[in-house]
Amino acid sequence: MYKEVIVSKEVVIKQADLIESIADSLQYISYYHPKDFVDAMTQAYEREESAAAKDAIAQILINSRMSAEGKETSVPKTRVL
């Protein structure tokens, strides 16, 4: 069903591997948060007065850190492109 992608005479990449790599990359960037975002969320957490809002921000920050460390988060992976 899947084909091979010929990169050069020495390198052959299976189509399935290429698709999986692209999907993994898209999954990564959907979870990764740049430092300025994390810094802003940390400041928002520190200023927030609502316990429920603080909990929500804390969960975002926890998931962001876990993703950055390559750990599973509580957010499901849907693989929807």
Backbone torsions as a table, in degrees:
resi	resn	phi	psi	omega
1	MET	NA	-47.1	179.2
2	TYR	-88.2	152.4	-180.0
3	LYS	-105.8	175.7	174.4
4	GLU	-107.2	142.6	177.0
5	VAL	-103.5	119.1	-179.5
6	ILE	-86.7	116.6	178.3
7	VAL	-91.4	-42.5	175.5
8	SER	-156.9	-178.2	178.7
9	LYS	-61.4	-32.4	-176.2
10	GLU	-90.8	-20.6	-172.0
11	VAL	-118.7	123.4	175.3
12	VAL	-126.7	125.6	179.7
13	ILE	-111.9	129.3	177.6
14	LYS	-72.9	140.1	-178.9
15	GLN	-56.5	-41.2	179.9
16	ALA	-61.0	-39.1	178.9
17	ASP	-67.1	-39.4	178.3
18	LEU	-64.0	-45.1	179.4
19	ILE	-62.6	-43.8	-180.0
20	GLU	-64.0	-40.5	179.7
21	SER	-63.6	-43.6	178.4
22	ILE	-65.0	-43.5	178.8
23	ALA	-61.7	-43.1	178.2
24	ASP	-62.6	-39.6	179.1
25	SER	-64.6	-44.2	178.1
26	LEU	-64.7	-38.5	177.4
27	GLN	-61.9	-44.0	-179.3
28	TYR	-60.3	-49.3	-176.9
29	ILE	-70.5	-19.2	176.9
30	SER	-75.2	-19.5	178.9
31	TYR	-103.2	-29.4	-174.3
32	TYR	-69.5	134.0	177.2
33	HIS	-118.9	128.8	178.7
34	PRO	-66.2	158.9	-175.5
35	LYS	-56.2	-40.3	-178.3
36	ASP	-64.1	-34.4	176.7
37	PHE	-67.0	-46.7	-179.9
38	VAL	-61.8	-42.0	178.3
39	ASP	-61.9	-43.1	179.5
40	ALA	-65.4	-40.7	178.7
41	MET	-66.5	-36.6	177.2
42	THR	-63.9	-43.4	177.3
43	GLN	-63.8	-41.1	178.7
44	ALA	-63.2	-41.2	178.1
45	TYR	-59.8	-44.7	-178.1
46	GLU	-65.5	-32.3	-179.1
47	ARG	-86.2	-23.7	-173.4
48	GLU	-63.5	137.7	179.4
49	GLU	-102.3	-27.7	-179.1
50	SER	-74.4	126.8	179.5
51	ALA	-62.2	-40.4	-179.3
52	ALA	-64.8	-42.2	179.3
53	ALA	-67.0	-40.6	177.3
54	LYS	-61.0	-40.7	178.4
55	ASP	-62.5	-42.0	-179.8
56	ALA	-65.0	-44.3	179.0
57	ILE	-65.3	-41.1	179.0
58	ALA	-60.1	-41.1	179.7
59	GLN	-64.2	-39.1	176.1
60	ILE	-61.7	-45.5	-179.4
61	LEU	-65.4	-40.2	177.9
62	ILE	-63.5	-47.6	179.5
63	ASN	-62.5	-38.2	178.8
64	SER	-62.6	-45.9	179.5
65	ARG	-64.4	-43.9	-179.9
66	MET	-61.5	-40.9	178.3
67	SER	-63.9	-43.3	-180.0
68	ALA	-62.5	-29.9	179.3
69	GLU	-89.2	0.2	178.7
70	GLY	77.8	21.9	-179.6
71	LYS	-100.6	156.7	177.1
72	GLU	-67.2	139.5	177.1
73	THR	-106.2	178.2	177.8
74	SER	-81.0	-4.6	179.1
75	VAL	-86.4	125.1	-177.9
76	PRO	-69.6	147.8	175.1
77	LYS	-89.4	117.7	-176.3
78	THR	-97.1	-22.8	-176.6
79	ARG	58.0	28.8	176.9
80	VAL	-87.8	125.6	-179.3
81	LEU	-107.8	NA	NA
